[in-house]
Amino acid sequence: MQKYQIPHTDLHVSRLGYGCMGLGGHWNTEPLDPADQAKALEVVEKVLSEGINFFDHADIYMMGKAEEAFSGIWKALGTSREDVVLQSKCAIRFQDMPNPGDPQRFDFSYDYIISSTESILRRLNTDYLDILLLHRPDPLIEPEEVARAFDALASSGKVRHFGVSNHTASQMAFLQYYLDQPIVVNQVEMNVVHSSLVNDGVTFNRGEAQPKSSEGTVEYCRMNGVLLQAYSPVAGGRLFGNPHEMPAGHLQETAKIVSEMAEAKQTSKEAILLAWLLRHPAGIQPIFGTTRPERIAASVMADDVALSREDWYRLFIAGRGEPLP
Ligand SMILES: NC(=O)c1ccc[n+]([C@@H]2O[C@H](COP(=O)([O-])OP(=O)(O)OC[C@H]3O[C@@H](n4cnc5c(N)ncnc54)[C@H](OP(=O)(O)O)[C@@H]3O)[C@@H](O)[C@H]2O)c1
């Protein structure tokens, strides 16, 4: 697996990152089941064996159990902390937590960022995170408070680099204005059938099409050396069924093209979808999340797939569901 350095950092990461949202069992407050722990270790061992060194977490995944399950790698797999690059996220708070009746919310307050990061480190059984992301934009953001939290985490050595997720260009520019540290990552949803980040630039100023909030986000990241990470890069598996058994429509059409392209290039369908992201010159890092060993192997094949401009556009047009302007 090819590696590169994330701009503004000394982190050398695999082109594909692994998303740990599916590890640790279920989304509940039950303790981690030893069987789920064992399964998580099997998955991570397979991912590591494929040359992937980048792992994406969040404090909320399986209500903390994804991080807890992952932390078994230090002892069970004998992995050294320096062999992996660990990213996690904070700031999403569930309904009824900690008090019954609390609404779901996003929380960029100093206290929440600090306490959440300390809990992440405890669950992952590590002294530091390589990257901490703010999970979703908080409308009540007070950027000076975020800056104070980032300073405290950086100076204590608990977090090496910072980033965001689901943020627009203007939200990044606004936050960056107050920060001493560069924003090094923006993690966003992106795949062949969810392509608004590139599609909004194509439809700008088209009759009924209004400027979209994502317009300019890819350009901001490219100009400022912010690594774009694509989550749900294979659209959660929606394109993998037999196209003939899918309802007619653009999903069926896209699935058909993915299937034909995989056959022509003697690779997997997963690899075609991931290669579509890798082909973009922004240097997007797909964060994939299958928990099945054979699908992990199929995904890693993307590293050897080169898509032409024509291949890329064929998939883009099918996935957007209508011809280009
Ligand atoms: N920042 C954010 O807001 C955000 C949001 C969502 C996710 N994420 C991150 O992104 C990572 C990946 O997200 P994701 O899980 O949505 O991405 P994904 O890789 O597009 O989808 C993974 C899902 O698709 C299924 N799948 C994969 N290959 C399949 C196949 N060949 N046939 C049928 N189903 C298949 C998997 O099931 P199996 O496990 O059974 O293969 C799994 O449920 C997460 O782990 C997380 O780290 C971030």
The ligand as an SDF file (V2000), in Angstrom:
LIG
                    3D

 48 52  0  0  0  0  0  0  0  0999 V2000
  -17.2010   11.9050   10.0060 N   0  0  0  0  0  0  0  0  0  0  0  0
  -18.3910   11.3760    9.9630 C   0  0  0  0  0  0  0  0  0  0  0  0
  -19.4260   12.0480   10.1910 O   0  0  0  0  0  0  0  0  0  0  0  0
  -18.5250    9.9240    9.6060 C   0  0  0  0  0  0  0  0  0  0  0  0
  -19.7860    9.3630    9.3250 C   0  0  0  0  0  0  0  0  0  0  0  0
  -19.8430    8.0060    8.9790 C   0  0  0  0  0  0  0  0  0  0  0  0
  -18.6800    7.2390    8.9250 C   0  0  0  0  0  0  0  0  0  0  0  0
  -17.4650    7.8110    9.2340 N   0  0  0  0  0  0  0  0  0  0  0  0
  -16.2080    7.0250    9.1740 C   0  0  0  0  0  0  0  0  0  0  0  0
  -16.0870    6.4320    7.9130 O   0  0  0  0  0  0  0  0  0  0  0  0
  -15.9260    5.0120    8.0430 C   0  0  0  0  0  0  0  0  0  0  0  0
  -16.5680    4.3050    6.8790 C   0  0  0  0  0  0  0  0  0  0  0  0
  -17.9380    4.6500    6.8100 O   0  0  0  0  0  0  0  0  0  0  0  0
  -19.0070    3.6210    6.2970 P   0  0  0  0  0  0  0  0  0  0  0  0
  -18.9720    2.4110    7.1540 O   0  0  0  0  0  0  0  0  0  0  0  0
  -20.2710    4.3540    6.1300 O   0  0  0  0  0  0  0  0  0  0  0  0
  -18.3480    3.3420    4.8530 O   0  0  0  0  0  0  0  0  0  0  0  0
  -18.3440    2.2670    3.7190 P   0  0  0  0  0  0  0  0  0  0  0  0
  -16.9960    1.6190    3.7180 O   0  0  0  0  0  0  0  0  0  0  0  0
  -18.8210    2.9740    2.5000 O   0  0  0  0  0  0  0  0  0  0  0  0
  -19.4520    1.2110    4.1030 O   0  0  0  0  0  0  0  0  0  0  0  0
  -19.2160    0.1530    5.0130 C   0  0  0  0  0  0  0  0  0  0  0  0
  -20.5240   -0.5760    5.1620 C   0  0  0  0  0  0  0  0  0  0  0  0
  -20.8370   -1.1330    3.8860 O   0  0  0  0  0  0  0  0  0  0  0  0
  -20.9590   -2.5340    3.9810 C   0  0  0  0  0  0  0  0  0  0  0  0
  -20.2890   -3.1410    2.8430 N   0  0  0  0  0  0  0  0  0  0  0  0
  -19.0080   -2.9490    2.4480 C   0  0  0  0  0  0  0  0  0  0  0  0
  -18.7300   -3.7080    1.3700 N   0  0  0  0  0  0  0  0  0  0  0  0
  -19.8710   -4.3850    1.0940 C   0  0  0  0  0  0  0  0  0  0  0  0
  -20.2380   -5.3250    0.0950 C   0  0  0  0  0  0  0  0  0  0  0  0
  -19.3330   -5.7560   -0.8130 N   0  0  0  0  0  0  0  0  0  0  0  0
  -21.5140   -5.7900    0.0850 N   0  0  0  0  0  0  0  0  0  0  0  0
  -22.4100   -5.3880    1.0070 C   0  0  0  0  0  0  0  0  0  0  0  0
  -22.1100   -4.5080    2.0050 N   0  0  0  0  0  0  0  0  0  0  0  0
  -20.8610   -4.0150    2.0250 C   0  0  0  0  0  0  0  0  0  0  0  0
  -20.2300   -2.9140    5.2650 C   0  0  0  0  0  0  0  0  0  0  0  0
  -20.7680   -4.0980    5.8050 O   0  0  0  0  0  0  0  0  0  0  0  0
  -19.7540   -5.3070    6.2230 P   0  0  0  0  0  0  0  0  0  0  0  0
  -19.0030   -4.8280    7.4340 O   0  0  0  0  0  0  0  0  0  0  0  0
  -20.6840   -6.4460    6.5130 O   0  0  0  0  0  0  0  0  0  0  0  0
  -18.8640   -5.5620    5.0480 O   0  0  0  0  0  0  0  0  0  0  0  0
  -20.4610   -1.6970    6.1580 C   0  0  0  0  0  0  0  0  0  0  0  0
  -21.7180   -1.7940    6.8070 O   0  0  0  0  0  0  0  0  0  0  0  0
  -16.5470    4.6830    9.3960 C   0  0  0  0  0  0  0  0  0  0  0  0
  -16.0370    3.4800    9.9350 O   0  0  0  0  0  0  0  0  0  0  0  0
  -16.1360    5.8890   10.1890 C   0  0  0  0  0  0  0  0  0  0  0  0
  -14.7800    5.7370   10.6360 O   0  0  0  0  0  0  0  0  0  0  0  0
  -17.3910    9.1300    9.5380 C   0  0  0  0  0  0  0  0  0  0  0  0
  1  2  1  0
  2  3  2  0
  2  4  1  0
  4  5  1  0
  4 48  2  0
  5  6  2  0
  6  7  1  0
  7  8  2  0
  8  9  1  0
  8 48  1  0
  9 10  1  0
  9 46  1  0
 10 11  1  0
 11 12  1  0
 11 44  1  0
 12 13  1  0
 13 14  1  0
 14 15  2  0
 14 16  1  0
 14 17  1  0
 17 18  1  0
 18 19  2  0
 18 20  1  0
 18 21  1  0
 21 22  1  0
 22 23  1  0
 23 24  1  0
 23 42  1  0
 24 25  1  0
 25 26  1  0
 25 36  1  0
 26 27  1  0
 26 35  1  0
 27 28  2  0
 28 29  1  0
 29 30  1  0
 29 35  2  0
 30 31  1  0
 30 32  2  0
 32 33  1  0
 33 34  2  0
 34 35  1  0
 36 37  1  0
 36 42  1  0
 37 38  1  0
 38 39  2  0
 38 40  1  0
 38 41  1  0
 42 43  1  0
 44 45  1  0
 44 46  1  0
 46 47  1  0
M  CHG  2   8   1  16  -1
M  END
$$$$
